[in-house]
Amino acid sequence: MMFSERCLLPDKTYYVTGTWVENPNPEEEHDCNLIVKGRHESTFVISWTNEKTQVRVLRNTGIGFMWLSAGCVGWTIIMFLRRAHWI
């Protein structure tokens, strides 16, 4: 896990991306919802950038990791074929 600690200032706008759940122990009437890191969805971000920028960054990061994974698979196949003297 990676954690980055920042200061949240009052009277500033922050955007939270995560999984919405019902609060199991609400203390007040307006305390019935929570945004958390989900069981199956690991995204939980608090950011000062707007939602459009957040989505773009998360999408580009995901695409980058997909290309990196494809490159690793390709490299592994090439190394296997070289080791087997097929190329």
C-alpha positions as CSV (number, residue, x, y, z in Angstrom):
1,M,0.0,0.0,0.0
2,M,1.1,3.6,-0.6
3,F,0.0,6.4,1.6
4,S,0.5,10.1,1.0
5,E,-0.4,12.5,3.9
6,R,-1.6,15.9,3.1
7,C,-3.4,18.7,4.9
8,L,-7.1,19.2,4.2
9,L,-7.9,22.9,4.6
10,P,-11.4,24.2,5.7
11,D,-13.5,26.1,3.1
12,K,-11.8,24.3,0.2
13,T,-13.4,22.0,-2.3
14,Y,-12.2,18.3,-2.4
15,Y,-13.4,15.5,-4.6
16,V,-13.7,12.0,-3.1
17,T,-13.7,8.9,-5.3
18,G,-14.5,5.5,-3.7
19,T,-17.2,3.1,-3.0
20,W,-20.5,4.3,-1.4
21,V,-21.8,2.1,1.5
22,E,-24.4,2.6,4.3
23,N,-23.0,3.4,7.7
24,P,-23.6,0.5,10.0
25,N,-23.4,2.7,13.1
26,P,-24.9,6.1,12.3
27,E,-24.8,8.6,15.1
28,E,-27.1,11.1,13.5
29,E,-29.8,11.2,10.8
30,H,-27.4,12.6,8.2
31,D,-24.6,10.2,9.1
32,C,-26.0,7.2,7.2
33,N,-23.6,7.1,4.2
34,L,-19.9,6.5,3.9
35,I,-17.4,6.6,1.0
36,V,-14.8,3.9,1.6
37,K,-12.2,1.8,-0.2
38,G,-14.3,-1.1,-1.5
39,R,-13.8,-4.8,-1.1
40,H,-13.6,-5.5,-4.9
41,E,-12.7,-1.9,-6.0
42,S,-9.5,-0.7,-4.6
43,T,-9.8,3.0,-5.6
44,F,-10.1,5.5,-2.8
45,V,-8.9,9.0,-3.7
46,I,-9.3,12.4,-2.0
47,S,-8.1,15.1,-4.4
48,W,-8.3,18.9,-4.9
49,T,-8.4,18.4,-8.7
50,N,-11.8,18.2,-10.3
51,E,-13.6,15.0,-11.1
52,K,-12.8,15.2,-14.9
53,T,-9.0,15.4,-14.1
54,Q,-9.3,12.6,-11.6
55,V,-11.0,10.3,-14.1
56,R,-8.4,11.1,-16.7
57,V,-5.5,10.4,-14.4
58,L,-7.0,7.1,-13.2
59,R,-7.8,6.1,-16.8
60,N,-4.3,6.9,-18.1
61,T,-2.7,5.1,-15.2
62,G,-4.9,2.0,-15.9
63,I,-4.0,2.1,-19.6
64,G,-0.3,2.5,-18.8
65,F,-0.4,-0.6,-16.6
66,M,-2.2,-2.6,-19.3
67,W,0.5,-1.7,-21.8
68,L,3.2,-2.5,-19.3
69,S,1.6,-5.9,-18.6
70,A,1.3,-6.6,-22.3
71,G,5.0,-5.8,-22.8
72,C,6.0,-8.1,-19.9
73,V,3.9,-10.9,-21.4
74,G,5.5,-10.3,-24.8
75,W,9.0,-10.2,-23.4
76,T,8.3,-13.5,-21.5
77,I,7.1,-15.2,-24.7
78,I,10.2,-14.1,-26.6
79,M,12.5,-15.2,-23.8
80,F,10.8,-18.6,-23.7
81,L,11.0,-19.0,-27.5
82,R,14.7,-18.1,-27.5
83,R,15.4,-20.5,-24.6
84,A,13.7,-23.3,-26.5
85,H,15.8,-22.3,-29.6
86,W,12.7,-21.7,-31.7
87,I,13.8,-18.2,-32.7
